[in-house]
């Protein structure tokens, strides 16, 4: 698209400024060039006049192409902007979901901790009786070591 606009501009510029020389060589070949012929049997300068209607049509076509290109470019930028907004919304939603999951896990952990504390409190509320073993009379003069068991 850009190349077409560039070519149209070059053609329009050349039509306004062009000098064309028709050179016929000794062998009969015809060559058209922008510089005067140096080694030609016959040299003829062609008079090329610019056509205002053709130039106006080319200019209108170029402007239409530029306008179309600009509108496509603007539409592409708008689509990219909408995609970026959608990506941001998606990322924000995912972050909120992760936050909600983390909060739910914290609530569940707090509930488990409360249940464990309640069980511990119930266990502490039950009286525990510690019964001491009966006293064994030890005769004076005898010794009992830790390794010995009483029968």
MIFI-605703 format. One record per residue (C-alpha): x, y, z; residue number from 1. Coordinates in steps of 0.5 Angstrom, whole numbers, plus 500, padded with zeros to 3 digits. Layout:
((X; Y; Z); NUM)
...
REM end
This chain:
((500; 500; 500); 1)
((506; 505; 502); 2)
((509; 503; 496); 3)
((503; 505; 491); 4)
((503; 511; 494); 5)
((510; 513; 493); 6)
((510; 510; 486); 7)
((504; 515; 485); 8)
((508; 521; 488); 9)
((514; 520; 484); 10)
((510; 519; 477); 11)
((506; 525; 479); 12)
((513; 529; 480); 13)
((516; 526; 474); 14)
((510; 528; 470); 15)
((511; 535; 472); 16)
((519; 536; 471); 17)
((520; 531; 466); 18)
((525; 532; 460); 19)
((525; 526; 455); 20)
((530; 525; 449); 21)
((528; 520; 444); 22)
((535; 517; 441); 23)
((535; 512; 435); 24)
((542; 509; 435); 25)
((546; 507; 428); 26)
((543; 500; 429); 27)
((536; 502; 429); 28)
((534; 501; 436); 29)
((530; 507; 440); 30)
((532; 509; 447); 31)
((528; 514; 451); 32)
((532; 517; 456); 33)
((532; 524; 461); 34)
((539; 526; 458); 35)
((541; 528; 451); 36)
((544; 523; 447); 37)
((551; 523; 445); 38)
((552; 517; 440); 39)
((546; 517; 436); 40)
((544; 518; 429); 41)
((538; 521; 431); 42)
((536; 525; 437); 43)
((529; 528; 438); 44)
((527; 532; 444); 45)
((519; 530; 446); 46)
((515; 535; 449); 47)
((511; 532; 454); 48)
((506; 537; 457); 49)
((502; 535; 464); 50)
((495; 534; 464); 51)
((492; 538; 470); 52)
((486; 533; 470); 53)
((490; 527; 470); 54)
((494; 530; 476); 55)
((488; 532; 480); 56)
((485; 525; 479); 57)
((492; 522; 481); 58)
((492; 527; 487); 59)
((485; 525; 489); 60)
((487; 518; 489); 61)
((493; 519; 493); 62)
((489; 522; 498); 63)
((484; 517; 498); 64)
((489; 512; 499); 65)
((493; 516; 504); 66)
((486; 517; 508); 67)
((484; 509; 507); 68)
((491; 508; 510); 69)
((490; 512; 516); 70)
((484; 510; 518); 71)
((486; 502; 518); 72)
((492; 505; 522); 73)
((487; 508; 527); 74)
((483; 502; 527); 75)
((489; 498; 528); 76)
((491; 502; 534); 77)
((484; 502; 537); 78)
((484; 494; 537); 79)
((491; 494; 540); 80)
((488; 499; 546); 81)
((482; 494; 547); 82)
((486; 488; 547); 83)
((491; 492; 552); 84)
((484; 494; 556); 85)
((482; 486; 556); 86)
((489; 484; 558); 87)
((489; 488; 564); 88)
((482; 486; 566); 89)
((483; 479; 565); 90)
((490; 480; 570); 91)
((486; 484; 575); 92)
((480; 478; 575); 93)
((486; 473; 576); 94)
((489; 477; 581); 95)
((482; 478; 585); 96)
((481; 470; 584); 97)
((488; 469; 587); 98)
((486; 473; 593); 99)
((480; 470; 594); 100)
((483; 463; 594); 101)
((488; 466; 599); 102)
((483; 469; 604); 103)
((479; 462; 604); 104)
((485; 458; 606); 105)
((486; 463; 611); 106)
((479; 462; 614); 107)
((480; 455; 614); 108)
((486; 455; 617); 109)
((483; 459; 623); 110)
((477; 455; 623); 111)
((482; 449; 624); 112)
((486; 452; 629); 113)
((480; 454; 633); 114)
((477; 447; 633); 115)
((484; 445; 636); 116)
((484; 450; 641); 117)
((477; 448; 643); 118)
((479; 440; 643); 119)
((485; 442; 648); 120)
((481; 446; 652); 121)
((476; 440; 653); 122)
((481; 436; 654); 123)
((484; 441; 660); 124)
((477; 441; 663); 125)
((477; 434; 664); 126)
((480; 432; 671); 127)
((486; 428; 671); 128)
((488; 424; 677); 129)
((495; 422; 678); 130)
((495; 416; 682); 131)
((502; 415; 686); 132)
((504; 407; 687); 133)
((504; 405; 694); 134)
((509; 406; 698); 135)
((514; 400; 699); 136)
((517; 400; 706); 137)
((524; 399; 706); 138)
((528; 396; 712); 139)
((533; 401; 715); 140)
((540; 399; 712); 141)
((538; 397; 706); 142)
((539; 401; 699); 143)
((535; 401; 693); 144)
((538; 403; 687); 145)
((535; 405; 680); 146)
((536; 399; 677); 147)
((533; 395; 682); 148)
((525; 393; 681); 149)
((521; 392; 687); 150)
((517; 386; 687); 151)
REM end
